[in-house]
Amino acid sequence: WVLVPVYMIIILLGSFLGSFPLASRILTWLAMALALISCSGLVFLHAKNDFVPLLEADIQQGQESAITTAHVRGALDCIPTIICINVGFNIPYNAMNNAYPAQACQMDTRLFGQQLNGSFFSLGDAFGIILLVPLYEKVLFPAIRRYRGYHLNRSTKYVLGFSFAIAANLSAALLEHLRRSKSTAEVADFVLCPEELIGSSSCSNGYLLSKCSPGASLPMTRMSAFWMGIPMFLTGAGEILVNPVVYQYVFEEAPAPLRSMLQALNLVAAGSISNAITAALSPLVPENLNDGRIVYFYYVNCIVALVSLLVFLALPEHGAARPVDPGVATSLLASMDRSASLLGSSLPPTSG
């Protein structure tokens, strides 16, 4: 726990020292090492929390509003899942914010003659969410319940969500292999400069420059950037199977007096902790993708996600679920366990 604020401060210092590349890189790698040590320690330390004794006074007190040692133990029981799922999923997810747009910017980003920014293609993630949420909620999950006779538990949804995130990174790696083979061939297959732009700053050596590349100085490979919609879409497909599920996990499993604190930790793990690790991997995303190998960035993301998922599945009672309250309408997307307490509503009483 002590390492968490330490590596947060270190990663901030590394960001401020961007004008000193060596110092910045050393600090970000140090922050990543500390983050990995911290996350590993928290997961294995809190896999079992029998070391937190239940005080007799707390057992006899039985006050809902008071924070007891039983509440503390219950909160600590949630830590391994929060770390494994949030950090493990959001590291490959973070590629959507840096690597995917950078890769798109060295592809043909034109639409109706106008160049688009690489970040535009992150709309594939939003499109995936908008399309798949009703499909999952109204078609797929009810069909599984109808024909297989059971709900998908959280663990199954995590496995599916992680699989989509890993598939997104692998698809981006495949697209990069194809793009780079065109760009680094003996005769580079770049987009030719339109006649009306010859001699302008928009072109160099007869090739059209990408406006969203670093310094607008790199030529576009003759391969549509809309192909990057595939990893974006897969990321969205995984996101809706992980993020709402882990939020609902905390809402259902965390002791009521400490629920808000654990939800805050949920967000810290998903955002700050995962980004502390991603920041250290940024040297694997070169400014000119033709000079480096961004695919290694994707492969590391996949490895981290897979290891995190396997550690989660090895946790005791990782698939345990509370019974569904028959008087509550549940959201099949977020959870099978009392989801209406957050997302649904009470069912009207049935006659007879």
Salt bridges, closest charged atoms under 4 A:
ASP108 OD1 - ARG110 NE 2.99
GLU176 OE1 - ARG179 NE 2.90
ASP189 OD2 - LYS182 NZ 3.32
ASP189 OD1 - ARG222 NE 2.80
GLU252 OE1 - ARG154 NH2 2.28
GLU253 OE2 - ARG154 NH2 3.71
GLU253 OE1 - ARG322 NE 3.61
ASP337 OD2 - ARG154 NH2 2.99
